[in-house]
Every structure is written in structure tokens, then in C-alpha cells.
Amino acid sequence: MKLSARLSALAGASALVLGAFAGAVPANAAPASPAAPAAVTPPDISVTNVKQHLADLQSIANANGGNRAHGRTGYKASIDFVKAKLDAAGYTTALQQFSYNGSTGYNLIADWPGGDPNQVVMSGSHLDSVTSGPGINDNGSGSAAILENALAVSRAQLQPTKHLRFAWWGAEELGLVGSKYYVNNTPSTERAKIKAYLNFDMIGSPNPGYFVYDDDPTIEQTFKTYYAGIGIPTEIETEGDGRSDHAPFKNAGVPVGGLFSGADYTKTSAQAQKWGGTAGQAFDRCYHSSCDTSANINDTALDRNSDAIAYAIWNLSSGSTTPPPTGTVFENTADVSIPDAGAAVTSSVTVSGVSGNAPSNLAVGVDIVHTWIGDLVVDLIAPDGSVYNLHNRTGSSTDNINQTYTVNASSEVANGVWKLRVQDKASADTGYINSFKLTFP
């Protein structure tokens, strides 16, 4: 994980569903929850195999001055090691070269044959270490886990609906250089084909937490579903927000998600009670240090996260989707500018021809384009003036709200003018209401 980056403010954990964007949901408004499709069962990912990949990366570091950093022989040996495994497994691989700080860097891109080329599910991790150590947790752990997942795809001769692509990035530790290069040098028409980018940067921390990115709600819920199935609570990932290789993809409009087990933040007492481990100690005391060796790995976290990766890859590439709410739709698609730190604005729809009261499961579709949703308060206003809060300054620096909330509006007369009210409560970020709709079942 890259060290030098602005940290986002802590965001509260959100109750999210497939197809929803980030944003905490108050008690009187929960996201719509249509029945999810049946999950696809992936193979069990052998933690023994993942650990063998880590041992091989440790050996590479030992033979190359103790690290696998950009521009050093240890990095090139690492990329060659991964490439050889994938070539033998039937992948189409390509080395993408770039230059940084006077040295040649490399990204490795591996495509599994088949699947819809217009719908790509991509998994990535950075393969470089810092110069001060071998980087086995940061980020041999993510690199080894997606390598073993890629090999599991080959062993299963998986034929997913969508196209699978894997990537190992160079020079992440110097500022996300490799992933930025890939995104910036991929034509926009090709970037648009990437329907999900999954990032795995540090997933075997010795004092682990179980953190899930809250960027794209479908990806987020996929990981949460896996962990709920094995009885492990998760938290929203905030320590590394914007500090790893998902950031260039997110900035280019690609849906992103991922897993994280913690770096140099301190585990709280509540987290230790929930996950085990030691309160008052960093998730990884060897973060960016010479002691980040093969001994600096929690096998249980590595195993769970490797299996969670498989669950996401198998399910997200299967073509299953969650159906949108159905019923009678009233929508306003006119843009409404949201003034920076200014007065509230509204978008309205007039409901007519619906008998009786509104339902207890009124679907409220909100599409807001904004560069810092932690500034926003969003309310649904019923025809009689009753207020239903949908979003109240959560989500920190997350971009945009594109979410369907479910509101119990059964005490309201259905017909009349309903309003979406939005107010920006802080300065420096701007946006607009893109659309607002109500769906009556």
C-alpha cells in the first residue's frame, strides 16, 4: 500500500445492497432488497498454495538485496515468476513497460480465454515492495492470492459469462504509478468494458481486521455476503481509501471494490473483541519495514480473504444480476445544481392515478453527482411535508450517490407532489441532482 496519500475521514458502516452506491442508511429508510440470485460456488483456495507463492517471493527478495522494489532486480524477478506460472496455466499474458524515476517498470496483464469481451471482471494487486523490505504482506499477500485464484480458474477450466482479467502492478509504492499508467493508456472504449475492478492490497496482516471497500455496492455486497456466510463481521475500509491501485480505476469511472486486513492503524478494543488479535497494536507492525517477511502473515486471514476473492470472481463473472424494482415509475431527470455550502434544492415528481396511501416499501431512486457525499443531507419530502431522511453527511470523500432506498411511506397519501431535497453543508465540493424517481409496486 502506498504510504504518502491523503487519508479520508472515517465513514460509518453502511447497510448496502446489490446495485446501490455508498451511503449510510437511517432507521426509517433501508435500501431496497429484492431477492438475490443464487450464489455460484467457487473452489476452496488452498492457503498452502498461496503461502508457497509467498515463500517464493521471499526467496526472490533474499536473492536480490532483500526487496522487490521498482527498478530493482527483485521486482523483475517477481514479475517473471508470476508470468511463468500464468503462461503455463494457459493465460494470454502481456508485460506493459513504463518508465519512472529513471527506471523501467512493469505491469503484468493476464487474460483468461473466453467470456464476453465487452464485460470484463478484473482483479489486481501491486507486486512491488518498498526498498526497506521484501513486502510479503504488502503486497505479496494480495499478489499471491490472486495468482492462486487465477490458477484455480485454469484448473477448473472455468467458462464464465464475463471475461476474466488479472493484473500485477508495478511502482505502486511510488504513487500508484503502474496502475495509473495502465488506466491512462487504455482507450476509453476499452476501459468502459471493465465492469468491475477488484483490488487486493494487504490481506494477510498479522493482527488482522476484515475490511471491505464501500465503493461499488454490488462488489461490496458480494464480499459481505461471503463473510456473512462464514460468520465473520466486516467493517468498511477507510485506512487505505484512495491509497491503492483501485483509485485510478475509480477516478476513470470503473466500478471498484476490494478487501484489506489493515496496515499501521491501531486495532481497537471493539475490533479485537470482534476479530481476535491484540487491541492497541497495529494491524501490521511490520508495515513498510524489513520485518515484512513470510513470518509476517496471519494464515487464517490469508485463507479467508483468498476464498473471498474466489467467491467474488466466480459470482461477479457468472452474469447474475439483481433485478431493479418493478412497478409504476414517476421520474424527474432534469438536472438541479447543488450550491456549495448553500441553500437546499429540490427535484419534484407528481404522483397521480395511484389509489390510497403510498406503500410500506416505496422505492426512492436517487442519482446525485457530487465529489464529496459526506457534505450532503438528502431527504424525501412527502406531499403533506413529512420528511424522510435518506442520507445524512456520511460517506466522507466518496463520489456520487446512486442508490435506491426503501421508505415506509404507508402513512402518506400516494398522489401529490413528492420532492427530493438536497443540501450541501460544507464548502469546496460541488455537484447536482441527476435524477429522482419513485417506484410504486
C-alpha positions in Angstrom: 0.0 0.0 0.0 1.2 3.4 -0.9 2.4 5.4 2.1 2.0 9.0 1.0 -1.6 10.0 0.4 -4.4 12.0 1.9 -6.4 9.8 4.3 -10.1 10.0 4.1 -12.2 10.8 7.2 -13.8 7.8 8.8 -17.1 6.8 7.2 -19.8 4.9 9.1 -20.6 1.4 8.1 -23.4 1.4 5.6 -26.3 -1.0 5.1 -26.0 -1.6 1.4 -27.4 -3.9 -1.3 -26.6 -5.1 -4.7 -26.7 -2.2 -7.2 -26.6 0.6 -4.6 -23.9 3.2 -4.1 -22.1 4.1 -0.8 -24.1 5.9 1.9 -25.3 5.1 5.3 -29.0 4.4 5.7 -31.0 5.8 8.6 -33.6 3.7 10.5 -36.6 4.9 8.6 -35.0 4.2 5.1 -33.3 1.0 4.2 -32.0 0.1 0.7 -34.3 -1.9 -1.5 -33.6 -5.6 -1.2 -35.0 -7.7 -4.0 -34.2 -11.4 -3.8 -30.5 -12.0 -4.8 -29.7 -14.6 -7.4 -28.3 -18.0 -6.2 -24.6 -17.8 -5.4 -22.1 -19.6 -7.5 -19.9 -22.0 -5.5 -16.2 -21.5 -6.2 -13.4 -24.0 -5.3 -11.7 -23.8 -2.0 -8.5 -21.8 -2.5 -5.6 -23.7 -0.9 -3.8 -21.4 1.7 -0.9 -23.9 1.4 -0.5 -22.9 -2.2 -0.8 -19.2 -1.5 1.8 -19.5 1.2 4.1 -21.3 -1.2 3.9 -18.4 -3.6 4.8 -16.1 -0.7 7.8 -18.3 0.1 8.9 -18.0 -3.5 8.6 -14.2 -3.3 10.6 -14.2 -0.1 13.3 -16.2 -1.8 13.3 -13.8 -4.7 13.8 -10.9 -2.2 16.5 -12.8 -0.4 18.4 -13.3 -3.6 18.1 -9.6 -4.7 19.2 -7.4 -1.9 16.2 -8.0 0.5 13.5 -6.3 -1.5 11.3 -6.4 -4.6 11.1 -2.7 -5.3 10.5 -0.8 -8.6 13.7 -0.6 -10.6 15.4 -3.4 -8.6 16.2 -6.9 -9.8 13.9 -8.3 -7.2 10.9 -6.8 -8.9 11.7 -8.0 -12.3 12.3 -11.5 -10.9 8.9 -11.3 -9.2 7.1 -10.4 -12.3 8.9 -13.1 -14.3 7.9 -15.6 -11.6 4.2 -14.8 -11.8 4.2 -14.6 -15.6 5.7 -18.1 -15.9 3.0 -19.6 -13.7 0.3 -18.0 -15.8 1.8 -18.8 -19.1 1.9 -22.5 -18.1 -1.7 -22.3 -17.0 -3.0 -21.2 -20.4 -3.3 -17.4 -19.9 -2.6 -14.8 -22.5 -0.1 -12.6 -20.8 1.5 -9.3 -21.6 4.2 -7.2 -19.9 3.4 -3.5 -20.1 6.5 -1.3 -19.7 6.7 2.2 -18.3 9.5 4.4 -17.0 9.6 6.1 -13.6 12.5 7.7 -11.7 14.8 6.7 -14.5 14.0 3.0 -14.2 11.9 0.6 -16.2 8.7 -0.6 -14.5 6.4 -3.4 -15.5 2.7 -4.3 -15.2 1.7 -7.9 -15.9 -1.7 -8.3 -17.5 -3.2 -11.9 -17.8 -6.4 -12.7 -19.7 -8.3 -16.0 -19.4 -9.6 -17.1 -22.8 -13.4 -16.7 -23.3 -16.2 -14.8 -21.7 -17.8 -11.7 -23.1 -15.0 -9.3 -24.1 -17.4 -6.4 -23.5 -17.9 -7.3 -19.9 -14.6 -7.7 -18.1 -14.1 -8.6 -14.4 -10.6 -7.6 -13.5 -8.7 -8.4 -10.3 -5.4 -6.7 -9.4 -2.7 -6.2 -6.8 0.6 -4.4 -6.7 3.6 -6.7 -6.8 6.3 -4.2 -5.8 7.7 -3.8 -2.3 9.3 -0.8 -0.6 13.1 -0.8 -0.7 13.3 -1.4 3.0 11.9 -5.0 3.0 10.6 -8.0 1.0 7.0 -6.8 1.2 5.4 -10.2 1.9 2.2 -8.8 3.4 2.4 -5.6 1.5 1.8 -6.8 -1.1 2.9 -10.3 -1.6 -0.3 -11.4 0.1 -2.6 -9.8 -2.4 -0.4 -10.8 -5.3 -0.1 -14.5 -4.2 -3.8 -14.7 -3.5 -4.9 -13.6 -7.0 -2.2 -15.7 -8.6 -3.6 -18.8 -6.9 -7.2 -17.7 -7.8 -6.1 -17.4 -11.4 -4.5 -20.8 -11.3 -7.7 -22.2 -9.8 -9.7 -20.7 -12.7 -7.3 -22.7 -15.0 -7.6 -25.9 -13.1 -11.4 -25.6 -13.2 -11.3 -24.7 -16.8 -13.9 -22.1 -15.8 -16.1 -20.7 -18.6 -17.6 -17.6 -17.1 -20.2 -15.4 -18.8 -17.9 -12.4 -18.4 -14.2 -12.1 -19.4 -11.6 -12.6 -16.6 -8.5 -10.4 -16.4 -5.8 -10.4 -13.8 -3.1 -7.7 -13.2 0.0 -7.2 -11.1 1.1 -3.6 -10.9 4.5 -2.0 -10.6 5.6 1.0 -8.7 2.5 1.3 -6.5 4.7 2.2 -3.6 5.9 5.3 -5.5 2.4 6.7 -6.2 0.2 4.1 -7.9 2.4 4.6 -11.0 1.8 1.3 -12.8 -2.0 1.2 -12.4 -2.2 4.9 -13.4 -0.2 4.1 -16.5 -2.5 1.2 -17.4 -5.7 3.3 -16.9 -4.3 6.3 -18.7 -3.1 4.3 -21.7 -6.2 2.2 -22.1 -8.6 3.8 -24.6 -11.9 4.9 -23.0 -13.8 2.5 -25.2 -11.8 -0.4 -23.7 -12.0 1.0 -20.1 -15.7 1.0 -20.5 -15.7 -2.7 -20.9 -14.3 -3.2 -17.4 -17.4 -3.8 -15.4 -15.6 -4.5 -12.1 -12.1 -3.9 -10.8 -11.2 -5.8 -7.6 -8.2 -4.7 -5.7 -6.3 -6.7 -3.0 -3.6 -4.8 -1.2 -2.5 -6.4 2.2 -4.9 -9.3 3.1 -2.7 -11.3 5.5 -1.9 -8.8 8.2 -0.6 -10.5 11.4 -3.1 -8.7 13.7 -5.9 -8.7 11.1 -9.1 -6.9 10.5 -11.7 -7.7 7.9 -12.3 -4.6 5.8 -14.4 -4.3 2.7 -14.2 -1.4 0.2 -17.5 0.5 0.0 -17.0 2.0 -3.5 -19.3 -0.1 -5.7 -22.3 -1.6 -3.9 -22.6 -4.7 -6.0 -19.0 -5.6 -5.3 -19.2 -4.6 -1.7 -22.3 -6.7 -1.1 -20.7 -9.7 -2.8 -17.8 -9.7 -0.3 -20.2 -9.0 2.6 -22.3 -11.9 1.6 -19.3 -14.2 1.6 -18.2 -13.1 5.1 -21.8 -13.3 6.5 -21.9 -16.9 5.3 -18.8 -17.8 7.4 -19.9 -15.7 10.4 -17.2 -13.1 10.2 -18.3 -9.4 10.7 -16.7 -6.8 8.4 -16.1 -3.1 8.6 -15.9 -0.5 5.8 -12.3 0.0 4.7 -11.2 3.6 5.4 -7.4 3.4 6.2 -6.4 2.8 2.6 -9.1 4.8 0.8 -7.6 6.2 -2.3 -4.1 4.9 -1.4 -4.0 1.8 -3.6 -4.4 0.7 -7.2 -8.2 0.9 -7.3 -8.1 4.7 -7.2 -7.1 5.3 -10.9 -9.9 2.9 -12.0 -12.4 4.6 -9.7 -11.4 8.1 -11.0 -11.9 6.8 -14.6 -15.5 5.7 -13.7 -14.8 1.9 -13.4 -16.8 0.2 -10.6 -14.2 -0.9 -7.9 -14.1 -2.9 -4.7 -11.7 -5.0 -2.7 -10.5 -6.3 0.6 -8.0 -5.2 3.2 -6.7 -6.6 6.5 -5.1 -3.4 7.9 -1.8 -1.6 7.9 -0.4 0.8 10.5 -3.7 1.9 12.1 -4.2 0.6 15.6 -6.8 -2.2 16.3 -9.3 -1.0 18.8 -10.7 -3.0 21.8 -14.0 -3.4 20.0 -12.2 -4.7 16.9 -10.2 -7.1 19.0 -13.3 -8.4 20.6 -14.9 -8.9 17.2 -12.0 -10.4 15.3 -9.5 -11.5 18.0 -5.9 -10.3 18.0 -4.3 -7.6 20.1 -6.0 -4.3 20.9 -3.8 -1.3 21.0 -1.4 -2.8 18.4 -1.1 -2.0 14.7 -2.8 -4.4 12.3 0.6 -4.8 10.8 3.6 -3.7 13.0 6.0 -4.5 10.1 4.2 -2.3 7.6 6.9 -0.9 5.2 9.7 -2.5 7.3 12.4 -5.1 6.9 10.3 -7.5 9.1 7.6 -7.7 6.5 8.7 -11.3 5.7 7.0 -14.6 5.3 6.7 -14.7 9.1 4.6 -11.6 9.0 1.4 -13.3 7.8 -1.8 -14.5 9.6 -2.7 -17.7 7.9 -6.4 -17.5 8.9 -6.8 -14.1 7.4 -4.9 -15.1 4.3 -7.1 -18.2 3.9 -10.4 -16.4 4.4 -9.5 -13.5 2.1 -8.2 -15.8 -0.6 -11.5 -17.7 -0.5 -13.5 -14.4 -0.5 -11.6 -13.4 -3.7 -12.7 -16.7 -5.3 -16.3 -16.1 -4.2 -16.3 -12.7 -5.8 -14.6 -13.7 -9.0 -16.9 -16.7 -9.6 -20.0 -14.8 -8.8 -19.3 -11.5 -10.4 -18.2 -13.2 -13.7 -21.3 -15.5 -13.8 -23.6 -12.9 -15.3 -26.0 -12.9 -12.4 -27.6 -9.5 -11.6 -30.1 -8.2 -9.2 -33.3 -7.1 -10.9 -34.3 -3.4 -10.4 -37.5 -2.5 -8.6 -40.6 -3.1 -10.8 -43.9 -1.1 -10.8 -45.2 2.3 -11.7 -42.4 4.8 -12.0 -42.6 8.6 -11.6 -39.3 10.2 -12.5 -37.7 13.6 -12.9 -34.4 13.6 -15.0 -33.9 17.4 -15.1 -30.5 18.4 -13.6 -30.6 20.5 -10.4 -27.4 22.2 -9.4 -26.5 21.9 -5.7 -24.8 25.1 -4.4 -21.6 24.7 -2.5 -22.4 25.1 1.2 -25.6 26.7 0.2 -29.4 26.5 0.4 -31.3 23.3 -0.1 -32.6 22.5 -3.6 -35.3 20.1 -4.7 -36.3 17.9 -7.5 -40.0 17.0 -7.7 -42.3 14.4 -9.2 -46.1 14.5 -9.3 -47.7 11.2 -8.5 -51.2 10.7 -9.9 -53.5 7.8 -10.6 -52.4 5.7 -7.5 -55.2 4.9 -5.2 -55.0 5.1 -1.4 -51.8 5.5 0.5 -48.2 5.0 -0.6 -46.7 1.6 0.2 -44.6 0.5 3.1 -41.9 -0.3 0.5 -41.7 2.8 -1.6 -38.6 2.6 -3.8 -36.9 6.0 -3.9 -34.2 6.2 -6.6 -31.6 8.8 -6.0 -28.9 9.8 -8.6 -26.7 12.6 -7.4 -23.3 13.5 -8.9 -21.1 15.1 -6.3 -17.4 14.9 -5.4 -17.8 14.6 -1.6 -21.0 13.0 -0.5 -20.1 13.5 3.2 -21.2 17.1 2.6 -24.8 16.2 1.7 -28.1 15.8 3.5 -30.7 14.1 1.4 -34.4 13.9 2.3 -37.6 12.7 0.8 -40.5 15.2 1.3 -44.0 13.7 1.1 -46.9 15.7 -0.3 -48.0 16.7 3.3 -44.5 17.9 4.2 -43.4 14.9 6.1 -39.6 14.4 6.0 -37.9 11.0 5.5 -34.1 11.3 5.8 -32.2 9.2 3.3 -28.6 10.3 3.7 -27.0 12.5 6.4 -23.4 13.5 5.7 -21.9 10.0 5.6 -19.6 8.5 3.0 -16.8 11.1 3.5 -14.9 11.7 0.2 -16.9 9.1 -1.7 -18.1 10.3 -5.1 -21.8 10.3 -6.1 -24.9 8.8 -4.7 -26.7 6.3 -7.0 -28.9 4.3 -4.7 -32.4 3.0 -4.3 -33.8 3.5 -0.8 -36.9 1.8 0.5 -39.1 4.0 2.7 -42.1 3.1 4.7 -44.5 5.7 3.4 -47.7 3.9 4.3 -49.0 6.8 6.3 -48.8 9.1 3.3 -51.4 9.7 0.6 -49.8 8.5 -2.6 -51.0 11.2 -5.0 -49.4 14.6 -4.9 -46.0 16.3 -5.3 -43.1 14.4 -3.8 -39.7 16.1 -3.5 -36.1 15.1 -3.2 -34.4 17.8 -1.1 -30.6 18.0 -1.1 -28.4 20.4 0.8 -24.6 20.8 0.7 -23.5 21.6 4.3 -19.8 22.2 3.7 -17.5 24.0 1.3 -15.2 23.1 -1.5 -17.1 20.3 -3.4 -20.0 20.7 -5.8 -22.5 18.6 -7.8 -26.0 18.3 -9.0 -29.1 16.1 -8.8 -29.1 14.0 -11.9 -32.4 12.3 -11.4 -35.0 11.4 -8.9 -37.7 8.7 -9.2 -40.4 6.9 -7.1 -41.4 3.3 -7.9 -44.8 2.2 -6.7 -45.2 -1.6 -6.7 
